Amino acid sequence: TNASRKAAINYNRVARDCTGVYLASKLNRSTSEFRKEAQARLKELKEIDKHIREQHIDVVFPKDAAGYFMDDMDTGFLRKDEVYCHIRRHLNDMPGKAQLDSMVEEVQSSVSHITQFLPENAYGFLEAQKSNESLQAMKRYYKLSELSNELFIKLREVMIPLKEEQMRTALYAISAFATGGCLKVYYEDHLKDDRCSWEM
């Protein structure tokens, strides 16, 4: 789509910047493009209040995409405690190169798992439309209980494919960063103040 082209990330550049600064800036810029595309498409749904549309965009495409994808407590793929501290604590006697490989595998495993199942969101939503109970649960999750089922379905039919595109773009960038050899430098140099619990 047009959004995908504008939101593209240079994965080679991502892999070469061990500070994570380039990755963070591109995740934010890319998500900003998806936000704009969502705003343009949702404008057609005039029956839905603008405030509700904007609120939903904020939920689906957080403005701080870098924090969301990199180090958020619930959604981050590069959290130091989950990757670096985890490997260093449990596999500390392995050679340094093997530890780094394990860190890369830890990130890649999480990324691959989510990427593999992304299409299930669309299939799951189709199934949910057959059950009013499932739709009500989804509306509660998104805090959109005030919308009719018909409007909720129209809203989500716009957002689900865009979200899948955004996730793939972001996760491929995370993967490129992890496989580029930067992880140990990133954690030990650039996140050195973010100490592991066993270092305190």
C-alpha positions as CSV (number, residue, x, y, z in Angstrom):
1,T,0.0,0.0,0.0
2,N,0.9,3.7,-0.2
3,A,1.3,3.7,3.6
4,S,3.8,0.8,3.4
5,R,6.0,2.6,0.9
6,K,6.1,5.8,2.9
7,A,6.6,3.8,6.2
8,A,9.5,1.6,4.9
9,I,12.6,1.3,7.1
10,N,16.1,0.8,5.8
11,Y,17.0,-2.4,7.6
12,N,20.7,-2.2,6.6
13,R,21.0,1.1,8.3
14,V,19.2,-0.3,11.4
15,A,21.7,-3.1,11.6
16,R,24.7,-0.8,11.5
17,D,23.6,1.6,14.3
18,C,24.3,-0.2,17.6
19,T,23.0,2.8,19.7
20,G,19.4,1.9,18.6
21,V,18.9,5.6,17.9
22,Y,18.3,5.1,14.2
23,L,16.0,2.2,14.9
24,A,14.0,4.2,17.4
25,S,13.6,7.2,15.1
26,K,12.5,5.1,12.2
27,L,10.0,3.1,14.2
28,N,8.4,6.4,15.3
29,R,8.5,7.9,11.7
30,S,7.1,4.7,10.2
31,T,4.3,4.4,12.7
32,S,3.5,8.1,12.1
33,E,2.9,7.3,8.4
34,F,0.5,4.5,9.4
35,R,-1.3,6.8,11.7
36,K,-1.8,9.3,8.9
37,E,-3.1,6.5,6.6
38,A,-5.5,5.4,9.3
39,Q,-6.8,8.9,9.8
40,A,-7.4,9.3,6.1
41,R,-9.3,6.0,5.8
42,L,-11.3,6.5,8.9
43,K,-12.4,9.9,7.8
44,E,-14.8,8.0,5.5
45,L,-16.6,6.7,8.6
46,K,-18.4,9.9,9.3
47,E,-20.9,8.1,11.5
48,I,-18.2,7.6,14.1
49,D,-17.3,10.6,16.2
50,K,-13.8,12.0,15.3
51,H,-12.8,11.8,19.0
52,I,-13.5,8.1,19.0
53,R,-11.6,7.6,15.7
54,E,-8.6,9.4,17.0
55,Q,-8.7,7.6,20.3
56,H,-8.7,4.2,18.6
57,I,-5.8,5.2,16.4
58,D,-3.8,6.1,19.5
59,V,-4.5,2.6,20.9
60,V,-3.6,0.8,17.7
61,F,-0.7,2.9,16.7
62,P,1.0,4.4,19.8
63,K,2.8,7.7,19.2
64,D,5.8,6.4,21.1
65,A,6.3,3.4,18.7
66,A,10.0,3.1,19.7
67,G,9.1,2.6,23.3
68,Y,6.2,0.3,22.4
69,F,8.3,-2.1,20.2
70,M,11.7,-1.8,22.0
71,D,11.4,-1.6,25.8
72,D,7.8,-1.3,26.9
73,M,7.1,-3.6,29.9
74,D,4.3,-5.5,28.1
75,T,5.1,-5.1,24.4
76,G,8.8,-4.5,24.0
77,F,11.0,-7.0,22.0
78,L,14.4,-5.6,23.2
79,R,13.9,-5.3,26.9
80,K,17.2,-5.7,28.6
81,D,15.8,-7.8,31.5
82,E,14.0,-10.2,29.1
83,V,17.0,-10.7,26.7
84,Y,20.4,-9.6,28.1
85,C,19.8,-10.2,31.8
86,H,18.0,-13.5,31.2
87,I,20.8,-15.0,29.1
88,R,23.6,-13.6,31.2
89,R,22.0,-15.0,34.4
90,H,21.2,-18.5,33.1
91,L,24.0,-19.0,30.6
92,N,26.8,-17.0,32.2
93,D,29.5,-19.7,31.7
94,M,29.0,-19.9,27.9
95,P,31.6,-18.1,25.7
96,G,30.7,-14.5,24.9
97,K,29.9,-15.2,21.3
98,A,27.6,-18.0,22.3
99,Q,25.8,-15.7,24.7
100,L,25.4,-13.1,22.0
101,D,24.0,-15.7,19.7
102,S,21.5,-16.7,22.4
103,M,20.4,-13.1,22.9
104,V,19.8,-12.8,19.1
105,E,17.8,-16.1,19.2
106,E,15.8,-14.8,22.1
107,V,14.7,-11.7,20.2
108,Q,14.3,-13.6,16.9
109,S,12.1,-16.2,18.6
110,S,9.7,-13.6,19.9
111,V,9.6,-11.7,16.6
112,S,9.0,-14.8,14.6
113,H,6.2,-16.0,16.9
114,I,4.2,-12.8,16.6
115,T,4.9,-12.4,12.8
116,Q,3.8,-16.0,12.1
117,F,0.4,-15.5,13.8
118,L,-0.4,-11.9,12.7
119,P,-2.8,-13.1,9.9
120,E,-4.8,-14.8,12.6
121,N,-6.1,-11.4,13.8
122,A,-8.1,-11.0,10.6
123,Y,-9.4,-14.6,10.7
124,G,-10.3,-14.3,14.3
125,F,-12.2,-11.1,13.7
126,L,-14.2,-12.8,10.9
127,E,-15.1,-15.6,13.4
128,A,-16.0,-13.1,16.1
129,Q,-18.6,-11.5,13.9
130,K,-20.7,-14.6,14.1
131,S,-21.0,-14.2,17.9
132,N,-22.5,-11.1,19.5
133,E,-20.8,-12.2,22.8
134,S,-17.4,-12.2,21.1
135,L,-18.0,-8.8,19.5
136,Q,-19.1,-7.3,22.8
137,A,-15.9,-8.6,24.5
138,M,-13.8,-7.0,21.7
139,K,-15.6,-3.7,22.1
140,R,-15.0,-3.7,25.8
141,Y,-11.3,-4.5,25.2
142,Y,-11.0,-1.4,22.9
143,K,-13.3,0.7,25.1
144,L,-15.7,1.1,22.2
145,S,-18.8,-0.4,23.8
146,E,-20.8,2.7,22.7
147,L,-20.4,1.8,19.1
148,S,-23.0,-0.4,17.3
149,N,-21.7,-3.8,16.1
150,E,-22.0,-2.6,12.5
151,L,-19.8,0.5,13.1
152,F,-17.3,-1.4,15.2
153,I,-16.9,-4.0,12.4
154,K,-16.4,-1.2,9.8
155,L,-13.8,0.5,12.1
156,R,-11.8,-2.7,12.7
157,E,-12.0,-3.8,9.1
158,V,-10.0,-0.6,8.3
159,M,-7.5,-1.0,11.2
160,I,-6.7,-4.7,11.2
161,P,-4.8,-4.9,7.8
162,L,-3.0,-1.6,8.5
163,K,-1.9,-2.8,11.9
164,E,-0.6,-6.0,10.3
165,E,1.5,-4.0,7.8
166,Q,2.8,-1.8,10.6
167,M,3.7,-4.7,12.8
168,R,5.6,-6.5,10.0
169,T,7.5,-3.3,9.1
170,A,8.5,-2.7,12.8
171,L,9.3,-6.4,13.6
172,Y,11.5,-6.8,10.5
173,A,13.4,-3.7,11.7
174,I,13.8,-5.2,15.3
175,S,15.0,-8.4,13.7
176,A,17.5,-6.6,11.5
177,F,18.9,-4.8,14.6
178,A,19.1,-8.0,16.6
179,T,20.9,-10.0,13.8
180,G,23.3,-7.1,12.9
181,G,25.6,-7.9,15.8
182,C,24.6,-5.0,17.9
183,L,22.8,-6.5,20.9
184,K,25.7,-6.9,23.3
185,V,27.0,-3.4,22.6
186,Y,23.5,-2.0,22.8
187,Y,22.9,-3.5,26.2
188,E,26.3,-3.1,27.8
189,D,27.2,0.4,26.5
190,H,24.0,2.2,25.7
191,L,21.8,0.7,28.4
192,K,24.6,0.3,31.0
193,D,22.6,2.3,33.6
194,D,19.6,-0.1,33.3
195,R,21.2,-2.7,35.5
196,C,20.1,-6.3,35.9
197,S,18.6,-7.2,39.3
198,W,21.5,-9.5,40.1
199,E,24.0,-6.7,39.5
200,M,22.4,-4.4,42.1
